[in-house]
Amino acid sequence: MLKFLLFVILIFITGCGSKHIGIKESRPLSLSTESSSNLYQYAEDNVSSHVPKSGFYPLEHHLDSMAARLLLAKAAKHRITVQYFTFYGDIIGTVLTKALIDAADRGVQVDVLIDDIDISYDNVAIGLINSHPNIKVRVFNPTNSRRALHYVEMGIYHDTVGRRMHNKSFIADNSMSVIGGRNIGDMYFALDKKNFFVDNDVLVVGPLVNQISNQFDYYFGNAYSVDFDVIAKGNIDDIDNLVETFNARLKGEGYLLLIKAMEDREFYKEFQRKQLHLFYGYAELFFDMPRKVYTDVNNTSSHLKSHVPKKIYAKKRFYMVSPYFIPNENMMQRLQKMRGAGVDVAILTNSLESSDQTTVYAYYAEYQKRLLSMGVRLYEIHPYAFEELVLNQSYNLHKKMPKAALHAKTIVIDNTLFAIGSVNMDPRSRNLNTELVAVINSPELNAYEADFFNILTSPENAYELSLEYDEDHEAKVVWKATIKGKERTFYNDGDASMW
């Protein structure tokens, strides 16, 4: 009976033998040649005078990061492009959806590209957006099956539909953009009562935006980006019900307090006054080509790692932030070489308690002693990170601390370079999913992000790992942190329980 059931499932999800749904030929690309100066007026100085440098505003605070997207949506006059791994229909998703619909109502063309990882055929929120005449939604690398069988198909065809678009970008008028680690959902903006992802984004103004726009157009016009209409159409009754929920959320106390909290932030005020203080620097975007998801993993011609300069070696400091960290041997050798040259190497990743991928942690744990023996400073975010910040938010109506987890992906190199994007330092990012990363040469931004790294790795936010040796000279890993105001020492993966 079990064999018969599996056979039926296989027949059902494979259909006519295709691993994908609605795949068409790639659409003709019309890539821009330079960024628009349409939104440069929001900077305090003349952005054009800095070209070919781009301007940057750090958005490590979740309220600033959300405000940036809303303000760009409000300021856009021609086109908004939205590209995310996940776009949830929760409060944050509702807030951004409203901003996109408002822009479309003004005549702005809104193009949305979402990966299929968490999309079901009855995703009414997407149907609501896609029903607008000025909004076009496409889904990247979708499966034939929806709901539960959606994930079964991803498992069976892990070599194709199991490989996902992890890129994240939000662009207004090819003039300003937000890139970094955040997806769209409550957990990325301290609104979810169970989870809080500690993350990092940056607002980009100037020439780099054109590179980000071209990256989006490569994906949006690719054959594996399928019109949402092919997958599903919004049911009228469902959409009507969603509109009621949608409007109720926008009148709720949580929404009003969230907006008020954003408006009280300095970033919001600077934007409104058209006095954004930007850090300037030369920058280049690197990204995997869409075909990475359906070419052999050994064919790296479409991989960003084949194009990033091979000789980016730190001479003074190398601070890496990656929530999922599984080094390969090549990376270990590079870290060893830097340590041998006296470089200050520090790495921040998730602890066992904070990680949502315990298998990834298990693989990374095999490298802990070796990294520490090299002299690498190793840190792990703990679940109480930024507790005071989150609990004191006016819009935290449940007055409860969600479990903190790291989600940012950044690197600080020496006193000049800063890299930020969607790339995790693990095999999935390297070989399977598509990613993007910006490498920025700006001493000012570099210094700012180095200071933020020190905040992330402070005892109040992260465990510091070290080695202790017993009388037989056997090394064991020790975790030290300040938990709820008390200095603590642990000998078993932080304060993780036996489970």
C-alpha positions as CSV (number, residue, x, y, z in Angstrom):
1,M,0.0,0.0,0.0
2,L,2.8,2.4,0.9
3,K,4.6,1.8,-2.4
4,F,1.3,2.4,-4.3
5,L,0.8,5.6,-2.4
6,L,4.3,6.9,-3.2
7,F,3.7,6.0,-6.8
8,V,0.5,8.0,-6.9
9,I,2.2,11.0,-5.3
10,L,5.0,10.8,-7.8
11,I,2.6,10.6,-10.8
12,F,0.6,13.5,-9.3
13,I,3.4,15.9,-8.8
14,T,5.4,15.1,-11.9
15,G,2.5,15.6,-14.3
16,C,3.8,15.3,-17.8
17,G,7.4,14.8,-16.6
18,S,8.2,18.5,-16.1
19,K,10.0,19.5,-12.9
20,H,8.7,23.0,-13.2
21,I,5.4,24.8,-13.9
22,G,4.8,27.3,-16.7
23,I,8.4,27.6,-17.8
24,K,8.7,29.8,-20.9
25,E,11.6,31.2,-22.9
26,S,13.5,34.1,-21.3
27,R,11.9,37.5,-22.0
28,P,14.0,40.1,-23.8
29,L,16.0,42.2,-21.3
30,S,16.2,45.9,-21.4
31,L,18.9,46.8,-19.0
32,S,19.5,50.4,-18.0
33,T,22.9,52.1,-18.5
34,E,22.9,54.4,-15.6
35,S,21.0,55.1,-12.4
36,S,18.4,57.8,-12.2
37,S,18.9,61.0,-10.1
38,N,15.2,61.1,-9.4
39,L,15.5,60.6,-5.6
40,Y,18.9,62.3,-5.0
41,Q,17.0,65.3,-3.5
42,Y,16.6,63.4,-0.3
43,A,20.4,63.5,0.5
44,E,21.8,66.5,2.4
45,D,24.5,67.0,-0.3
46,N,24.8,66.7,-4.1
47,V,24.9,62.9,-4.8
48,S,25.8,63.5,-8.5
49,S,29.0,65.4,-7.4
50,H,30.3,62.1,-5.8
51,V,29.8,60.0,-8.9
52,P,31.2,57.4,-9.7
53,K,31.0,56.8,-5.9
54,S,27.6,55.8,-4.4
55,G,26.1,56.9,-1.1
56,F,25.2,54.6,1.8
57,Y,23.0,54.9,4.9
58,P,23.3,52.0,7.4
59,L,20.0,50.4,8.3
60,E,21.0,48.0,11.1
61,H,18.0,49.1,13.2
62,H,14.8,47.3,12.1
63,L,12.6,50.4,12.3
64,D,14.9,52.3,10.0
65,S,15.0,49.4,7.6
66,M,11.3,49.2,7.4
67,A,10.8,52.9,7.2
68,A,13.3,53.1,4.3
69,R,11.1,50.7,2.2
70,L,7.9,52.6,3.0
71,L,9.5,56.0,2.3
72,L,10.9,54.8,-1.0
73,A,7.5,53.4,-2.0
74,K,5.9,56.8,-1.2
75,A,8.6,58.8,-3.0
76,A,8.8,56.7,-6.2
77,K,7.3,58.2,-9.3
78,H,8.0,55.6,-12.1
79,R,8.9,52.1,-11.0
80,I,9.4,50.0,-7.8
81,T,11.0,46.6,-7.9
82,V,10.7,44.1,-5.1
83,Q,12.7,40.9,-4.8
84,Y,12.6,38.6,-1.8
85,F,13.1,35.0,-0.7
86,T,10.0,35.3,1.5
87,F,7.2,37.8,1.7
88,Y,4.8,37.0,4.5
89,G,1.2,38.2,4.8
90,D,1.6,39.3,8.4
91,I,1.6,42.8,9.9
92,I,4.8,43.9,8.2
93,G,3.7,42.3,4.9
94,T,0.4,44.2,5.2
95,V,2.1,47.5,5.8
96,L,4.4,47.1,2.8
97,T,1.6,45.7,0.6
98,K,-0.4,48.9,1.4
99,A,2.6,51.0,0.4
100,L,3.0,49.2,-2.9
101,I,-0.8,49.4,-3.7
102,D,-0.7,53.2,-2.9
103,A,2.2,53.6,-5.3
104,A,0.4,51.6,-8.0
105,D,-2.7,53.8,-7.5
106,R,-0.5,56.8,-8.3
107,G,0.5,55.2,-11.6
108,V,3.8,53.7,-10.5
109,Q,4.7,50.4,-12.1
110,V,5.4,47.8,-9.3
111,D,7.2,44.6,-10.3
112,V,7.4,41.9,-7.6
113,L,9.6,38.7,-7.7
114,I,9.2,36.2,-4.9
115,D,10.9,32.8,-4.5
116,D,8.4,29.9,-4.4
117,I,9.8,28.5,-1.1
118,D,6.8,29.6,1.0
119,I,4.1,30.2,-1.6
120,S,1.0,28.0,-1.7
121,Y,-1.5,28.1,-4.5
122,D,-4.1,29.8,-2.3
123,N,-1.8,32.7,-1.2
124,V,-4.5,35.3,-1.3
125,A,-2.2,38.2,-0.3
126,I,-0.2,37.8,-3.5
127,G,-3.4,37.4,-5.5
128,L,-4.6,40.7,-4.0
129,I,-1.4,42.5,-5.1
130,N,-1.3,40.9,-8.5
131,S,-4.9,41.9,-9.3
132,H,-3.9,45.5,-9.5
133,P,-3.3,46.6,-13.2
134,N,-0.1,48.4,-12.3
135,I,1.4,45.5,-10.3
136,K,3.0,42.4,-11.9
137,V,4.0,39.5,-9.6
138,R,6.2,36.7,-10.7
139,V,7.4,33.6,-8.8
140,F,10.8,32.2,-9.2
141,N,11.4,28.5,-9.9
142,P,7.9,27.3,-8.9
143,T,6.9,23.7,-8.4
144,N,3.9,22.0,-10.1
145,S,2.4,21.1,-6.7
146,R,1.1,23.4,-4.1
147,R,0.4,23.1,-0.3
148,A,2.0,20.0,1.3
149,L,3.0,18.4,-1.9
150,H,4.9,21.6,-2.8
151,Y,7.6,20.6,-0.3
152,V,7.5,16.9,-1.3
153,E,8.3,18.0,-4.9
154,M,11.2,20.2,-3.7
155,G,12.6,17.2,-1.8
156,I,12.3,14.8,-4.8
157,Y,13.7,17.3,-7.3
158,H,16.2,18.8,-4.9
159,D,18.7,19.3,-7.8
160,T,16.3,21.8,-9.5
161,V,13.2,23.0,-7.7
162,G,15.1,22.4,-4.4
163,R,17.4,25.3,-5.4
164,R,16.1,28.7,-4.5
165,M,16.5,32.4,-5.2
166,H,17.7,33.9,-2.0
167,N,18.4,37.5,-3.4
168,K,16.9,40.5,-1.6
169,S,16.4,44.0,-3.0
170,F,14.0,46.9,-3.0
171,I,14.5,49.6,-5.6
172,A,12.7,52.9,-6.3
173,D,13.0,54.6,-9.6
174,N,16.5,53.0,-10.3
175,S,17.6,55.8,-7.9
176,M,17.6,54.4,-4.3
177,S,17.7,50.8,-3.1
178,V,17.6,48.7,0.1
179,I,19.8,45.6,0.1
180,G,20.9,43.3,2.9
181,G,19.7,40.2,4.9
182,R,16.1,41.0,5.7
183,N,13.1,39.4,4.1
184,I,9.6,40.8,4.6
185,G,7.9,39.5,7.7
186,D,7.3,40.3,11.4
187,M,10.2,38.3,12.6
188,Y,12.7,40.5,10.8
189,F,11.3,43.7,12.3
190,A,10.8,42.7,16.0
191,L,7.0,42.2,15.7
192,D,6.8,38.5,16.0
193,K,6.2,37.2,19.5
194,K,8.3,34.1,19.1
195,N,11.3,35.1,17.0
196,F,13.4,38.2,16.4
197,F,16.0,38.1,13.7
198,V,19.0,40.3,14.3
199,D,19.8,41.6,10.8
200,N,21.4,44.4,8.8
201,D,20.6,46.3,5.6
202,V,21.9,49.4,3.9
203,L,20.2,52.2,1.8
204,V,22.1,52.7,-1.5
205,V,22.0,55.9,-3.5
206,G,23.8,56.4,-6.8
207,P,25.6,54.3,-9.4
208,L,25.4,51.0,-7.5
209,V,21.6,51.1,-7.7
210,N,21.8,50.7,-11.5
211,Q,23.8,47.4,-10.9
212,I,21.1,46.2,-8.4
213,S,18.4,47.1,-10.9
214,N,20.1,45.2,-13.7
215,Q,20.4,42.2,-11.4
216,F,16.6,42.4,-10.7
217,D,15.8,42.6,-14.4
218,Y,18.0,39.5,-15.2
219,Y,15.9,37.6,-12.7
220,F,12.5,39.1,-13.5
221,G,12.9,38.4,-17.3
222,N,14.4,34.9,-16.8
223,A,12.5,31.9,-18.0
224,Y,12.2,30.5,-14.4
225,S,10.3,33.6,-13.3
226,V,6.7,32.6,-13.9
227,D,3.7,35.0,-13.9
228,F,1.6,34.4,-10.7
229,D,-1.5,34.1,-12.9
230,V,-0.1,30.8,-14.2
231,I,0.1,29.5,-10.7
232,A,-3.2,30.9,-9.3
233,K,-5.7,33.7,-9.6
234,G,-7.1,35.4,-6.6
235,N,-10.6,34.2,-5.6
236,I,-12.9,37.2,-5.4
237,D,-14.5,36.0,-2.1
238,D,-11.1,35.3,-0.6
239,I,-9.8,38.7,-1.7
240,D,-12.8,40.5,-0.3
241,N,-12.2,38.7,3.1
242,L,-8.5,39.6,3.0
243,V,-9.3,43.3,2.3
244,E,-11.4,43.4,5.5
245,T,-8.5,41.9,7.5
246,F,-6.1,44.1,5.7
247,N,-8.1,47.3,6.6
248,A,-8.6,46.1,10.2
249,R,-4.8,45.7,10.7
250,L,-4.2,49.2,9.4
251,K,-6.5,50.6,12.0
252,G,-5.1,48.5,14.9
253,E,-3.2,49.7,17.8
254,G,-0.1,47.8,16.8
255,Y,0.1,49.3,13.4
256,L,-0.4,52.9,14.7
257,L,2.3,52.4,17.3
258,L,4.7,50.9,14.8
259,I,4.2,53.9,12.4
260,K,4.7,56.3,15.3
261,A,7.9,54.5,16.4
262,M,9.3,54.7,12.9
263,E,8.5,58.4,12.6
264,D,10.3,59.1,15.8
265,R,13.6,57.7,14.5
266,E,16.3,60.1,13.2
267,F,16.5,58.3,9.9
268,Y,12.8,59.0,9.2
269,K,13.2,62.7,10.1
270,E,16.3,63.1,8.0
271,F,14.5,61.6,5.0
272,Q,11.5,63.9,5.5
273,R,13.8,66.9,5.8
274,K,15.7,65.8,2.7
275,Q,18.9,65.7,4.8
276,L,20.1,62.1,4.6
277,H,23.7,62.0,5.7
278,L,25.4,59.4,3.5
279,F,28.7,57.7,3.5
280,Y,30.3,57.6,0.1
281,G,32.4,55.0,-1.6
282,Y,33.2,53.0,-4.7
283,A,31.1,49.8,-4.9
284,E,30.4,46.8,-7.0
285,L,27.6,44.2,-7.0
286,F,28.3,40.5,-7.5
287,F,25.4,38.1,-8.0
288,D,24.7,34.6,-9.2
289,M,23.0,34.3,-12.5
290,P,19.5,32.7,-12.5
291,R,20.7,29.7,-14.4
292,K,22.7,28.6,-11.3
293,V,19.5,26.8,-10.2
294,Y,19.4,24.4,-13.1
295,T,23.1,23.9,-14.0
296,D,25.4,21.4,-12.6
297,V,26.9,22.4,-9.2
298,N,30.4,21.9,-10.6
299,N,29.8,24.4,-13.4
300,T,30.6,27.6,-11.5
301,S,30.5,30.0,-14.5
302,S,27.2,31.5,-13.3
303,H,28.3,31.7,-9.6
304,L,29.2,35.0,-8.0
305,K,32.2,33.3,-6.4
306,S,33.7,33.0,-9.8
307,H,33.7,36.7,-10.3
308,V,34.5,38.2,-6.8
309,P,38.2,39.2,-6.8
310,K,40.3,36.3,-5.5
311,K,42.8,38.5,-3.8
312,I,40.6,40.2,-1.2
313,Y,42.8,39.3,1.7
314,A,42.7,41.3,4.9
315,K,45.9,42.9,6.3
316,K,44.6,44.2,9.6
317,R,41.1,42.9,10.4
318,F,38.4,40.6,9.1
319,Y,35.1,40.6,10.8
320,M,32.5,38.1,9.4
321,V,28.8,37.8,10.3
322,S,27.0,34.8,9.0
323,P,24.0,33.1,10.6
324,Y,24.8,29.8,8.9
325,F,28.5,29.1,8.9
326,I,30.0,26.0,7.5
327,P,33.5,26.7,6.2
328,N,35.1,24.6,3.5
329,E,38.8,23.7,3.4
330,N,39.6,26.6,1.1
331,M,38.1,29.1,3.6
332,M,39.9,27.5,6.5
333,Q,43.2,27.9,4.7
334,R,42.5,31.5,4.0
335,L,41.6,32.2,7.6
336,Q,44.8,30.4,8.7
337,K,46.8,32.5,6.3
338,M,45.3,35.7,7.6
339,R,46.0,34.7,11.2
340,G,49.5,33.8,10.3
341,A,50.0,37.3,9.0
342,G,48.7,38.7,12.3
343,V,45.2,39.7,11.0
344,D,42.5,40.1,13.7
345,V,39.9,37.6,12.5
346,A,36.5,37.5,14.3
347,I,33.4,35.5,13.3
348,L,29.9,35.8,14.6
349,T,27.3,33.1,14.0
350,N,24.2,31.6,15.7
351,S,24.4,29.6,18.9
352,L,22.7,26.3,19.2
353,E,19.9,27.9,21.1
354,S,19.3,30.7,18.6
355,S,19.8,28.7,15.4
356,D,16.7,27.6,13.4
357,Q,19.0,25.1,11.6
358,T,20.5,22.8,14.2
359,T,22.0,20.5,11.5
360,V,24.0,23.5,10.2
361,Y,25.2,24.2,13.8
362,A,26.3,20.6,14.2
363,Y,28.5,20.8,11.1
364,Y,29.9,24.2,12.2
365,A,30.6,22.8,15.7
366,E,33.2,20.4,14.1
367,Y,35.3,23.5,13.3
368,Q,35.1,25.3,16.6
369,K,38.3,24.0,18.2
370,R,40.3,24.3,15.0
371,L,39.2,28.0,14.6
372,L,39.9,28.8,18.2
373,S,43.3,27.1,18.0
374,M,44.2,29.4,15.0
375,G,43.5,32.4,17.2
376,V,40.1,33.3,15.5
377,R,37.8,35.2,17.8
378,L,34.6,33.2,17.7
379,Y,31.2,34.5,18.8
380,E,27.6,33.1,18.8
381,I,24.5,35.2,19.2
382,H,22.5,34.2,22.3
383,P,18.7,34.2,22.5
384,Y,18.6,37.2,24.8
385,A,20.4,39.5,22.4
386,F,19.0,43.1,22.3
387,E,16.5,42.1,25.0
388,E,16.2,45.6,26.4
389,L,15.7,47.2,23.0
390,V,12.9,44.8,22.0
391,L,11.0,44.8,25.3
392,N,11.0,48.6,25.5
393,Q,9.5,49.1,22.0
394,S,6.2,50.9,22.3
395,Y,4.6,48.6,19.7
396,N,5.6,45.4,21.4
397,L,2.1,44.9,22.7
398,H,2.7,41.3,24.0
399,K,5.6,42.7,26.2
400,K,7.4,39.5,25.8
401,M,11.0,38.9,24.6
402,P,11.0,36.7,21.4
403,K,14.0,34.4,20.9
404,A,16.8,36.3,19.2
405,A,18.6,34.8,16.2
406,L,21.2,36.1,13.9
407,H,20.2,36.7,10.3
408,A,22.7,39.4,9.0
409,K,25.3,38.6,6.4
410,T,28.2,41.1,6.4
411,I,32.0,41.3,6.3
412,V,34.3,44.1,7.5
413,I,37.7,44.1,5.9
414,D,40.6,46.3,7.2
415,N,39.7,50.0,7.4
416,T,38.1,50.3,3.9
417,L,35.9,47.5,2.7
418,F,32.5,46.4,3.7
419,A,30.5,43.6,2.1
420,I,26.7,43.1,2.6
421,G,24.1,41.0,0.9
422,S,22.2,37.7,1.1
423,V,25.1,35.3,1.1
424,N,25.5,32.8,4.0
425,M,28.9,31.1,4.5
426,D,27.6,27.6,3.9
427,P,27.4,25.1,1.0
428,R,23.8,25.9,0.1
429,S,24.7,29.6,-0.6
430,R,27.9,28.6,-2.3
431,N,26.6,25.9,-4.6
432,L,22.8,25.8,-4.8
433,N,20.8,29.0,-4.1
434,T,21.3,32.3,-5.9
435,E,22.6,35.2,-4.0
436,L,23.9,38.8,-4.3
437,V,26.5,40.8,-2.4
438,A,27.8,44.4,-2.6
439,V,31.5,45.1,-1.9
440,I,31.8,48.7,-0.8
441,N,35.0,50.7,-0.4
442,S,34.2,53.4,2.1
443,P,36.4,54.0,5.2
444,E,33.5,55.8,7.0
445,L,31.0,53.0,6.4
446,N,33.6,50.5,7.3
447,A,34.3,52.2,10.7
448,Y,30.5,52.4,11.4
449,E,30.0,48.7,10.7
450,A,33.0,47.7,12.7
451,D,31.5,49.5,15.7
452,F,28.2,47.7,15.1
453,F,30.1,44.4,15.0
454,N,31.5,45.2,18.4
455,I,27.9,45.8,19.6
456,L,26.7,42.5,18.1
457,T,29.6,40.6,19.8
458,S,29.3,42.3,23.2
459,P,28.7,39.9,26.2
460,E,25.1,41.2,26.5
461,N,24.4,39.9,22.9
462,A,26.7,37.1,22.2
463,Y,28.7,34.2,23.7
464,E,32.5,34.5,23.3
465,L,34.0,31.0,22.8
466,S,37.4,30.0,24.1
467,L,39.4,26.9,24.8
468,E,40.2,25.4,28.2
469,Y,42.7,22.6,28.7
470,D,42.4,19.8,31.3
471,E,45.3,18.1,33.0
472,D,45.7,15.8,30.1
473,H,46.0,18.8,27.8
474,E,42.6,17.9,26.2
475,A,40.9,21.1,24.9
476,K,37.2,21.8,25.6
477,V,35.1,24.7,24.3
478,V,33.8,27.3,26.8
479,W,31.0,29.8,26.2
480,K,31.0,33.1,28.2
481,A,28.3,35.8,28.1
482,T,26.3,38.2,30.3
483,I,22.8,36.8,30.6
484,K,20.2,39.1,32.2
485,G,22.9,41.1,33.9
486,K,25.0,38.2,35.2
487,E,28.3,37.0,33.9
488,R,27.9,33.3,33.0
489,T,30.2,30.5,31.9
490,F,28.9,27.4,30.1
491,Y,30.6,24.2,28.9
492,N,27.9,22.7,26.7
493,D,26.9,24.7,23.6
494,G,26.1,27.8,25.6
495,D,22.9,27.5,27.8
496,A,21.3,24.9,25.4
497,S,19.3,22.2,27.1
498,M,19.9,18.5,26.6
499,W,17.2,18.5,24.0
